[in-house]
Amino acid sequence: MEIKLPHDHGMHTAELLQEIDIRPDDATFEKAADTFSLLADSSRLRIFTLLCHTEECVVNIAAAVGMSSPAVSHHLRILKSAGLIESRKDGKEVYYKLADDAEAKLLHVAVDSVLHIKCPEDKI
């Protein structure tokens, strides 16, 4: 399908749109916006950033980010339901860490970059 734009400013935008599909359906954009909105909350962003670099229990996460355990648990539920973090149970403790998927890893890199954090796992 040929794409015609109302104005031609010599930027080759129409050709670019034909070469790469940067026009996903609305549902795809909604999902991406929802994912970014999760990290728009500074408390969730702080928790997510911590879990990008370590696996930890709720009590230690709460102490590390200066929040109550119930507040941290609330944010953890949201991040987990979005698939950005995962948990494992060991006895009575539940440990949380970054999810092992491409989306979570990409957000890890983006967040580290924006916050100027040098990830200890980076070998560069």
C-alpha positions in Angstrom: 0.0 0.0 0.0 1.4 3.3 -1.0 1.5 6.0 1.7 0.8 9.6 0.7 1.5 12.4 3.2 -0.1 15.8 2.8 3.2 17.6 2.6 6.6 16.6 1.1 9.4 18.3 3.0 12.1 16.1 1.5 12.4 14.0 4.6 11.4 10.7 2.8 8.9 9.9 5.6 6.5 8.2 3.2 9.3 5.9 2.0 10.4 5.2 5.5 6.8 4.2 6.5 6.7 1.8 3.5 10.0 0.2 4.4 9.4 -0.3 8.1 6.1 -0.8 9.9 6.1 1.9 12.5 2.4 2.0 12.5 1.3 -0.9 14.6 -2.3 -1.4 15.5 -3.8 0.6 18.4 -3.7 -2.4 20.7 0.0 -2.6 20.3 0.5 1.1 21.2 -1.9 0.7 24.2 0.2 -2.2 25.5 3.4 -0.2 25.1 1.9 2.9 26.8 0.6 0.7 29.6 4.1 -0.8 30.1 5.7 2.7 30.2 3.1 4.0 32.5 4.0 1.3 35.1 7.4 2.9 35.3 6.1 6.4 35.4 5.5 5.9 39.1 8.8 6.8 40.9 8.2 4.2 43.6 7.7 1.4 41.1 10.6 2.7 39.0 12.9 2.5 42.1 11.7 -1.0 42.9 12.0 -2.1 39.3 15.6 -0.7 39.1 16.6 -2.5 42.3 15.2 -5.8 41.0 17.0 -5.3 37.7 20.2 -5.8 39.7 19.4 -8.2 42.5 16.9 -10.8 43.7 15.3 -9.7 47.1 12.5 -10.3 49.5 9.8 -7.8 50.3 11.2 -6.7 53.6 14.6 -6.0 52.2 13.1 -4.2 49.2 11.0 -2.0 51.5 14.1 -1.1 53.6 16.2 -0.4 50.5 13.6 1.9 48.9 12.3 3.5 52.2 8.7 2.2 51.9 6.4 0.1 54.0 6.2 -3.6 53.2 2.5 -3.4 52.2 3.2 -0.5 49.8 6.1 -2.5 48.2 3.9 -5.6 48.0 1.3 -3.5 46.1 3.9 -2.3 43.6 5.3 -5.8 43.2 1.9 -7.2 42.4 1.5 -4.6 39.6 5.0 -5.2 38.2 4.5 -9.0 38.4 1.1 -8.9 36.7 2.7 -6.9 33.9 5.3 -9.6 33.5 8.3 -7.3 34.3 9.3 -9.2 37.4 9.0 -12.7 38.6 9.0 -14.4 42.0 10.0 -17.6 43.7 9.2 -19.0 47.1 11.8 -20.4 49.4 10.2 -21.6 52.6 8.2 -18.6 54.0 10.1 -16.0 52.0 9.2 -14.8 48.5 12.0 -13.4 46.4 11.5 -11.1 43.4 13.8 -10.3 40.5 13.7 -9.0 36.9 11.7 -11.3 34.6 13.7 -13.3 32.2 12.2 -12.0 29.0 13.2 -9.6 26.2 10.8 -6.8 27.2 11.9 -6.7 30.8 15.6 -6.9 29.8 15.2 -4.1 27.3 13.5 -1.9 30.0 16.4 -2.7 32.3 18.9 -1.3 29.8 16.7 1.7 29.1 16.2 2.5 32.8 19.9 2.1 33.5 20.8 4.4 30.6 18.3 7.1 31.7 19.5 6.9 35.3 23.2 6.7 34.3 23.6 3.4 36.2 26.5 1.1 35.2 25.0 -2.4 35.6 27.4 -4.8 37.4 26.4 -7.5 34.9 27.7 -5.4 31.9 31.1 -6.7 30.9 31.9 -3.7 28.7 
